[in-house]
Amino acid sequence: MHSRDQTIFALSSGRPPSAIAIVRLSGPMAGSVIERLAGKVPPPRMATRALLRDSNHQPIDDAVVLWFPGPASATGEDVAEFHVHGGRAVLAAMFDALSRFDNVRAAEPGEFTRRGFENGKLDLTEAEGLDDLIHADTDRQRRQALRQLKGLLGDRARDWRERIIAASALIEAGIDFSDEGDVPAELIAPALERIRALRDEIQTVLAAQGHGERLRDGLVVAIAGPPNVGKSTLINQMARREVAIVSPHAGTTRDVIEVQLDLDGYPLTVIDTAGIRETEDPVEQEGVRRARARASEADLVLWLADSADGGAEHEGSTPVWMVRNKIDLESRPLAEPGEGTREFRISASRGDGLPELIAGLVGFAHDYFQAGEGGLITRVRQRDLLQQTADALTRSIDIVGQGEELAAEELRAAALSLGRLLGRVDVEDILDVIFREFCVGK
């Protein structure tokens, strides 16, 4: 039996126990399930109180029932919701009653959203935005995901696709009227003008340097430096909990420790790395190698050192801030900042100077993401398909002198890439990958 002929159900609220739990159904049996459990189907989109009974007419719970007949529902199918008390026994009885119906089964991860996509309720960029919204950890991630869910990229992509089709129609009309003298030139010139404008528009979106993707994943800040300077103490202070072992013995941290932080709505992953020094210990050597590798891949390096030590020993293009620790213990003169190096002076154990360091990180994140605050692209898949679109448009411009048919074929390729972006053509190979990332019940 095709999956669309089956009715699916799942818990669509948080884990039990809870005050209220929402059990959701979608599919052709949704109305019959309501009638059997609640006695009758309530008016559409009207919350109705009902005593739910199982197949043996034993009461399950005093609940609120909602009925959304398709296609005016989230999935485009008949949808039912049961708002029951969120105890584990209540939910177990509810799921047992639902599983006894023919052609009714538990939903797979993302299956509700996938049915909505397949029924035209949202395009693939909106589905990705919904997944990002569910997994958003910070306010700025939430705002970006909400813009995507509202169709920020999808609406633009549909407009671009329509403009490509209109330009293609002019070029193909020129092919049809190729025997009419000046007619092809009169048609092709405005078509090329439209294609150039569209190509430049897409390239402007692509030039946002991946800020949308980075806001989704978060910036990476690496704490690096020699052993026993307080790197683990600093990350514990920033996380406000003990995530790393603090010891007076050098070489305690031998692997990379990560902690996710929300700084004024910006997502940051802070990494505590092994102390960088020459050592004969093979385990510590591996820790130093990983520390150097992660620091080179980070967006920012905080080089932690004693207050009177020299400058940072980090190589590479990653920005480096000098953080001089243990200022409360040092009687020696403070070392002067290196030329062009931003420097902070702190006591990781007491907290001196940490507010200024945190404020600096917030400013760094703000400056990094400011250009991408309204960015359209949030995933590599989206960027790749838009790049393919721009490349095809460029080829159509370059090749039109060799034949209008060749230019028209490149425009068809550009329109196909945008269709794949929206999930309307040739995307079966990626649908399973995208929707299995969703939680069950969504």
Residue pairs with C-beta under 8 A, 6 or more apart in sequence:
1 103
3 111
4 27
4 77
4 115
4 118
5 27
5 28
5 103
6 27
6 103
6 104
6 105
7 25
7 26
7 27
7 28
7 29
7 30
7 33
7 101
7 103
7 104
7 105
8 25
8 26
8 27
8 104
8 105
8 106
8 107
8 108
8 111
8 112
8 115
9 23
9 24
9 25
9 26
9 95
9 98
9 104
9 105
9 106
9 107
10 23
10 24
10 106
10 107
10 111
10 112
10 440
10 441
11 21
11 22
11 23
11 24
11 91
11 440
11 441
12 22
12 23
12 24
12 81
12 112
12 441
12 442
13 20
13 21
13 22
13 86
13 441
14 21
14 86
16 86
16 87
16 88
16 91
17 86
17 87
17 88
18 86
19 85
19 86
20 83
20 84
20 85
20 86
21 83
21 84
21 85
21 86
21 90
21 91
22 81
22 82
22 83
23 81
23 82
23 84
23 91
23 94
23 95
23 98
24 79
24 80
24 81
24 82
24 112
24 441
25 33
25 79
25 80
25 81
25 82
25 98
25 104
26 73
26 74
26 75
26 77
26 78
26 79
26 80
26 107
26 112
26 115
27 77
27 78
27 103
27 104
28 77
28 78
28 103
29 101
29 102
29 103
29 104
30 67
30 77
30 78
30 79
30 80
31 41
31 67
31 69
31 78
31 80
32 101
33 80
33 98
33 101
33 104
34 40
34 41
34 42
34 65
34 67
34 80
35 41
36 55
36 101
37 50
37 52
37 53
37 54
37 60
37 82
37 97
38 48
38 50
38 51
38 52
38 63
38 65
39 50
39 51
39 53
40 50
41 67
42 48
42 50
42 65
42 66
42 67
43 67
44 67
44 68
44 69
44 72
45 66
45 67
45 68
46 66
46 67
47 64
47 65
47 66
47 83
48 64
48 65
48 66
49 62
49 63
49 64
49 65
50 62
50 63
50 64
50 65
51 59
51 61
51 62
51 63
52 59
52 60
52 61
52 62
52 63
52 65
52 82
52 84
52 94
52 97
53 59
53 60
54 60
54 93
54 96
54 97
54 100
55 97
55 100
60 84
60 90
60 93
60 94
60 97
61 84
61 85
61 90
61 93
61 94
62 85
63 82
63 83
63 84
63 85
64 82
64 83
65 80
65 81
65 82
65 83
66 80
66 81
66 83
67 79
67 80
68 74
68 78
68 79
68 80
68 81
69 78
70 76
70 77
70 78
70 79
70 119
71 77
71 119
73 79
74 112
74 116
74 121
75 112
75 115
75 116
75 119
75 121
76 115
76 116
76 118
76 119
76 120
76 121
77 115
77 119
82 94
84 90
84 91
84 94
95 106
98 104
99 105
99 106
106 440
107 440
107 441
108 436
108 440
109 435
109 436
109 437
109 438
109 439
109 440
109 442
110 131
110 434
110 435
110 436
110 437
110 438
110 439
110 442
111 435
112 441
112 442
113 122
113 127
113 130
113 131
113 435
113 438
113 442
114 127
114 431
114 435
116 122
116 127
117 123
117 124
117 127
117 423
117 431
117 435
122 130
123 151
123 154
123 422
123 423
123 424
124 154
124 421
124 422
124 423
124 427
124 434
125 148
125 151
125 153
125 154
125 157
125 382
125 421
125 422
125 423
126 148
126 149
126 150
126 151
126 154
127 423
127 434
127 435
128 148
128 378
128 379
128 381
128 382
128 434
129 145
129 146
129 147
129 148
129 149
129 150
129 152
129 378
130 145
130 149
130 438
130 442
131 434
131 437
131 438
132 141
132 144
132 145
132 148
132 149
132 216
132 378
133 142
133 145
133 146
133 148
133 149
134 438
134 439
134 442
136 142
136 144
136 145
137 260
137 262
137 267
138 262
138 265
138 266
138 267
139 262
139 265
140 215
140 265
140 266
140 267
140 369
140 373
141 215
141 216
141 265
141 267
144 212
144 215
144 216
144 375
144 378
145 216
145 378
147 374
148 378
152 376
153 376
153 377
153 378
153 382
153 421
154 422
156 205
156 376
157 418
157 421
157 422
158 418
158 422
160 198
160 201
160 202
160 389
160 418
161 415
161 418
161 419
161 422
163 194
163 198
164 195
164 198
164 393
164 411
164 414
164 415
164 418
165 415
166 194
167 191
167 194
167 195
167 198
167 411
168 191
168 408
168 411
168 412
168 415
170 187
170 188
170 190
170 191
170 194
171 187
171 188
171 191
171 400
171 404
171 407
171 408
171 411
172 404
172 408
173 187
174 183
174 184
174 185
174 187
174 188
174 191
174 404
175 184
175 404
175 405
175 408
177 183
177 184
177 187
178 184
178 404
184 404
188 400
188 404
192 397
192 400
195 393
195 396
195 397
195 411
196 397
198 393
199 390
199 393
199 394
199 397
202 386
202 389
202 390
202 393
203 390
205 375
205 376
205 377
205 386
206 377
206 383
206 386
206 387
206 390
208 371
208 372
208 375
208 376
208 377
209 371
209 372
210 372
210 377
210 383
211 368
211 369
211 371
211 372
211 373
211 375
212 372
212 375
212 376
212 377
212 378
213 377
213 378
213 379
213 380
213 383
214 299
214 368
214 369
214 372
215 266
215 267
215 369
215 372
215 375
215 378
216 378
216 379
217 267
218 260
218 266
218 267
218 268
218 269
219 266
219 267
219 268
219 269
219 299
219 300
219 364
219 365
219 368
220 268
220 269
220 271
220 294
220 297
220 298
220 299
220 300
221 268
221 269
221 270
221 271
221 298
221 299
221 300
221 301
221 302
221 361
222 270
222 271
222 273
222 291
222 294
222 295
222 298
222 300
222 301
222 302
222 318
223 231
223 234
223 235
223 270
223 271
223 272
223 273
223 301
223 302
223 304
224 231
224 273
224 276
224 291
224 295
224 301
224 302
224 303
224 304
224 314
225 231
225 275
225 276
225 303
225 304
225 305
225 312
226 275
226 276
226 277
226 305
226 309
226 313
227 250
227 251
227 252
227 274
227 275
227 276
227 277
228 248
228 249
228 250
228 275
229 275
229 304
229 305
229 306
229 309
229 325
229 326
230 304
230 325
230 326
230 348
230 349
231 244
231 253
231 272
231 273
231 275
231 304
232 244
232 245
232 246
232 247
232 252
232 253
232 257
232 272
233 246
233 348
233 349
234 272
234 302
234 304
234 323
234 325
234 346
234 348
235 243
235 244
235 257
235 259
235 270
235 272
236 242
236 243
236 244
236 246
237 348
237 351
237 354
238 259
238 261
238 270
238 354
238 358
239 259
239 261
239 270
243 257
243 259
243 272
244 253
244 257
244 272
245 252
245 253
246 252
250 275
250 277
251 274
251 275
251 277
251 279
251 281
251 284
251 287
253 272
253 273
253 274
253 275
253 287
254 274
254 283
254 284
254 286
254 287
255 274
255 287
255 290
256 271
256 272
256 273
256 274
256 290
256 291
256 294
257 271
257 272
258 269
258 270
258 271
258 272
259 269
259 270
259 272
260 267
260 268
260 269
261 267
261 268
261 269
261 270
262 268
263 358
263 361
263 362
263 365
264 362
264 365
264 366
266 362
266 365
266 366
266 369
268 361
268 365
271 294
271 298
273 287
273 290
273 291
273 294
273 295
274 284
274 287
274 288
274 290
274 291
275 288
275 291
276 288
276 291
276 292
276 313
277 288
279 285
279 288
295 301
295 314
295 316
295 318
296 315
296 316
296 318
297 318
298 318
299 318
299 319
299 368
300 318
300 319
300 320
300 321
300 361
300 364
301 312
301 314
301 318
301 319
301 320
301 321
302 320
302 321
302 323
302 357
303 311
303 312
303 313
303 314
303 320
303 321
303 322
303 323
304 323
304 325
305 312
305 322
305 323
305 324
305 325
306 324
306 325
306 326
306 330
307 324
307 325
307 326
307 327
307 330
307 332
307 334
307 335
307 345
308 330
308 332
308 333
308 334
308 335
309 324
309 335
310 335
311 322
311 335
311 338
311 341
312 320
312 322
312 338
312 341
314 320
320 341
321 341
321 342
321 343
321 344
321 360
322 337
322 338
322 341
322 342
322 343
322 344
323 343
323 344
323 345
323 346
323 357
324 334
324 335
324 343
324 344
324 345
324 346
325 346
325 347
325 348
326 347
326 348
326 349
327 334
327 345
327 346
327 347
327 352
327 353
328 347
328 349
328 350
328 352
329 347
334 345
337 343
342 360
344 353
344 356
344 357
344 360
345 353
346 352
346 353
346 354
346 356
346 357
347 353
348 354
376 382
377 383
377 386
381 430
382 421
385 417
385 418
385 420
385 421
386 417
386 421
388 413
388 414
388 417
389 414
389 417
389 418
389 421
392 410
392 411
392 413
392 414
392 417
393 410
393 411
393 414
395 410
396 406
396 407
396 408
396 410
396 411
396 414
397 407
399 406
399 407
399 410
400 406
400 407
416 425
416 426
419 425
419 426
420 426
420 427
423 431
